[in-house]
Structures are given as C-alpha cells and as structure tokens.
C-alpha cells in the first residue's frame, strides 16, 4: 500500500495523551466499574490489543488517567501566585486569588475527577495518594512559597508559611468543597490550564 493510500484510509487511532483523554471521558461518563477496555478502545479508535500494549490493565489505565490529570493541573495556580507576589495591593490580590481558587475547585471537571478518584480510593489507595501529592500537596507548597515571599517583603506576617497556606486554602474552599462532594472527600486539585484538556 502506498503512503497516499494509507493517508486516504481510516485515520489512525489515539495514542499517548490523546488516548488518556479519551479514557478519561469514558471513566467520567461510566464510572470506574462501568468502564471497559472495549469501550475505551472504541472511543480511542484503536484495537483492544493496542490499548493493552500501552496500558496492561484497567487499573493501570485508570492510574495513568489520574496521573495525567494531576500533571496537567499541577502548576495551574503558579501564574496567579506570581501576580500575588508581584502585586501592589496585597488585600485585593488575596481576594482575587481566593475567587480563582474557589472557581477552580467548584468547576464541573474538577469535581467530577475528584469524585472519580474518591470513589476508588479504598481499592486503589496508591492512585489516590499520588493524586493528593501531585495536586493538593504541590499547590499548598506553592502557595506557602508565595506567602513566604510576602512575609520577606514585609507585606504580611507569616511565621509558618506552610501551615498558613493549608489554613488559607481550607478557609477559601473548605465549606463549598465539602458541600459539593461525597461524605468523605479528598482534597481537590485546581483546574489545568485552558490549553490542557480538563
């Protein structure tokens, strides 16, 4: 078959990040229990054998989906934190940051992924732990760095930036986050940049 004929034939299926995005769609639509490798392969337009070559089990695929989500959103707050540190009006900038954080946590995509991970946390604790570390913990540390910088500039008094970052985050999102989640929520991750698939 010539290259031209191949280009005119059936388009190649999804691999890599595109495959993960397709799998995430299926997991969010059907839940973990309702998702099958057949359904993911069909959504990605690949054979099940090709899917298993990239991800040897549904558990492994689910872990890859959660890891990809956390990686896409892990630095989403960084530009906002940089603006906070560089800004001239600390009070106004903190209010803006709080509004951004609350909007991110309550976004449909974040809540849906959060519920998905929470639902499988007991069966796949390593996946939930990785999600927590790569999203929540990482963003808390980034906020702590920003608060530390404000303390060094003399704009805020922050003796323990890490504790302050944790307390500030829960002050902003604790109540609405708990109200919109399951009875045993796990900390959410901020949404990924707009250029990334949610």
C-alpha positions as CSV (number, residue, x, y, z in Angstrom):
1,X,0.0,0.0,0.0
2,X,1.3,3.4,-0.9
3,X,1.7,6.3,1.6
4,X,-1.1,8.1,-0.3
5,X,-3.4,5.2,0.1
6,X,-2.7,5.0,3.8
7,X,-3.4,8.7,4.2
8,X,-6.8,8.2,2.5
9,X,-7.7,5.2,4.6
10,X,-9.1,5.1,8.1
11,X,-7.4,7.6,10.3
12,X,-5.1,6.3,12.9
13,X,-6.4,6.0,16.4
14,X,-5.4,7.9,19.5
15,X,-2.2,7.2,21.5
16,X,-0.3,8.8,24.3
17,X,-2.0,11.9,25.8
18,X,-4.9,11.7,23.3
19,X,-5.6,8.1,24.4
20,X,-5.5,9.2,28.1
21,X,-8.0,12.0,27.3
22,X,-10.4,9.5,25.6
23,X,-10.1,7.1,28.5
24,X,-10.8,9.9,30.9
25,X,-14.0,10.7,29.0
26,X,-15.2,7.1,29.3
27,X,-14.3,6.9,33.0
28,X,-16.2,10.1,33.8
29,X,-19.2,9.1,31.8
30,X,-19.4,5.5,33.1
31,X,-17.5,5.5,36.4
32,X,-14.7,3.1,37.1
33,X,-17.0,0.0,37.4
34,X,-18.9,0.8,34.3
35,X,-15.8,1.4,32.1
36,X,-14.5,-1.4,30.0
37,X,-11.3,-1.6,28.0
38,X,-13.5,-2.3,24.9
39,X,-15.3,1.0,25.4
40,X,-12.0,2.9,25.8
41,X,-10.5,1.2,22.7
42,X,-13.7,2.1,20.7
43,X,-13.6,5.7,21.9
44,X,-9.9,5.9,21.0
45,X,-10.4,4.2,17.7
46,X,-7.8,1.6,18.4
47,X,-7.9,-2.2,18.9
48,X,-8.1,-3.6,22.4
49,X,-4.7,-5.2,21.8
50,X,-3.2,-1.8,21.0
51,X,-4.8,-0.4,24.2
52,X,-3.4,-3.3,26.3
53,X,0.1,-2.7,24.8
54,X,0.1,0.9,26.3
55,X,-1.8,0.1,29.4
56,X,-1.8,-3.6,30.6
57,X,-4.9,-3.4,32.8
58,X,-7.9,-1.2,33.6
59,X,-6.3,-0.3,36.9
60,X,-3.1,0.8,35.1
61,X,-5.1,2.8,32.6
62,X,-7.1,4.5,35.5
63,X,-3.8,5.3,37.3
64,X,-2.5,6.9,34.1
65,X,-5.7,9.0,33.7
66,X,-5.4,10.3,37.2
67,X,-1.7,10.9,36.9
68,X,-2.2,12.8,33.6
69,X,-4.9,15.0,35.2
70,X,-2.7,15.9,38.1
71,X,0.2,16.7,35.9
72,X,-1.9,18.9,33.6
73,X,-3.1,20.9,36.6
74,X,-0.2,20.8,39.0
75,X,1.1,24.3,38.1
76,X,-2.2,25.9,37.2
77,X,-2.0,28.3,40.2
78,X,1.5,29.4,39.7
79,X,0.8,32.4,37.4
80,X,-1.8,33.7,39.9
81,X,0.7,33.3,42.8
82,X,3.3,35.2,40.9
83,X,0.9,38.0,40.4
84,X,0.1,38.0,44.1
85,X,3.8,38.3,45.0
86,X,4.4,41.0,42.4
87,X,1.2,42.9,43.1
88,X,0.9,46.2,44.9
89,X,-2.3,45.7,46.8
90,X,-1.9,42.6,48.9
91,X,-5.5,42.6,50.2
92,X,-7.1,42.9,46.8
93,X,-4.7,40.4,45.3
94,X,-5.5,37.8,48.0
95,X,-9.2,38.3,47.4
96,X,-8.7,37.7,43.7
97,X,-6.6,34.6,44.4
98,X,-9.4,33.3,46.7
99,X,-12.0,33.8,44.0
100,X,-9.9,32.0,41.4
101,X,-9.2,29.1,43.8
102,X,-12.9,28.7,44.6
103,X,-14.0,28.8,41.0
104,X,-11.4,26.2,40.1
105,X,-12.4,23.8,42.9
106,X,-16.1,24.1,42.1
107,X,-15.6,23.7,38.3
108,X,-17.5,20.7,36.9
109,X,-14.4,18.9,35.6
110,X,-12.5,19.2,38.9
111,X,-15.5,18.0,40.9
112,X,-16.1,15.1,38.6
113,X,-12.5,13.9,38.6
114,X,-12.4,14.3,42.4
115,X,-15.5,12.1,42.8
116,X,-14.0,9.5,40.4
117,X,-10.7,9.3,42.4
118,X,-12.5,9.3,45.8
119,X,-14.8,6.5,44.6
120,X,-11.8,4.2,44.0
121,X,-9.6,5.4,46.9
122,X,-10.1,2.4,49.1
123,X,-9.5,-0.1,46.3
124,X,-6.6,1.8,44.7
125,X,-5.1,3.8,47.6
126,X,-1.8,4.4,45.7
127,X,-3.6,6.2,43.0
128,X,-5.4,8.4,45.5
129,X,-2.2,9.1,47.3
130,X,-0.4,10.1,44.1
131,X,-3.3,12.4,43.2
132,X,-3.1,14.0,46.6
133,X,0.7,14.5,46.4
134,X,0.8,15.8,42.8
135,X,-2.2,18.1,43.1
136,X,-3.1,19.2,46.6
137,X,0.2,19.0,48.3
138,X,2.1,20.5,45.5
139,X,-0.2,23.5,45.3
140,X,-0.1,24.0,49.0
141,X,3.6,24.2,48.9
142,X,3.5,26.7,46.0
143,X,1.1,28.9,48.0
144,X,3.4,28.6,51.0
145,X,6.3,29.9,48.9
146,X,4.2,32.9,47.8
147,X,3.2,33.6,51.4
148,X,6.8,33.3,52.5
149,X,7.8,35.8,49.8
150,X,5.1,38.3,51.1
151,X,6.5,37.8,54.6
152,X,10.0,38.6,53.4
153,X,8.8,41.7,51.7
154,X,7.1,42.8,54.9
155,X,3.7,42.8,53.4
156,X,2.3,40.0,55.6
157,X,3.5,38.5,58.9
158,X,3.6,34.7,58.2
159,X,5.6,32.8,60.8
160,X,4.7,29.4,59.4
161,X,4.0,29.7,55.6
162,X,3.1,26.0,55.1
163,X,0.6,26.0,57.9
164,X,-0.8,29.3,56.7
165,X,-1.1,28.0,53.2
166,X,-3.1,25.0,54.3
167,X,-5.3,27.1,56.6
168,X,-5.9,29.7,54.0
169,X,-6.8,27.1,51.4
170,X,-9.4,25.4,53.6
171,X,-10.8,28.8,54.7
172,X,-11.4,29.6,51.0
173,X,-12.7,26.2,49.7
174,X,-13.5,24.0,52.7
175,X,-17.2,24.6,53.0
176,X,-18.1,24.8,49.3
177,X,-15.8,21.8,48.5
178,X,-17.3,19.6,51.2
179,X,-20.9,20.6,50.3
180,X,-20.4,19.6,46.7
181,X,-18.5,16.3,47.3
182,X,-19.2,12.9,48.7
183,X,-19.3,12.4,52.5
184,X,-15.6,11.5,52.6
185,X,-13.9,14.0,50.2
186,X,-10.3,14.0,49.2
187,X,-8.7,17.4,48.6
188,X,-9.3,18.7,45.1
189,X,-6.8,19.9,42.5
190,X,-7.0,23.2,40.8
191,X,-8.1,23.0,37.2
192,X,-5.5,22.5,34.5
193,X,-4.5,25.4,32.2
194,X,-7.0,26.2,29.5
195,X,-4.7,24.8,26.9
196,X,-4.9,21.4,28.5
197,X,-7.9,19.1,28.3
198,X,-9.8,19.1,31.6
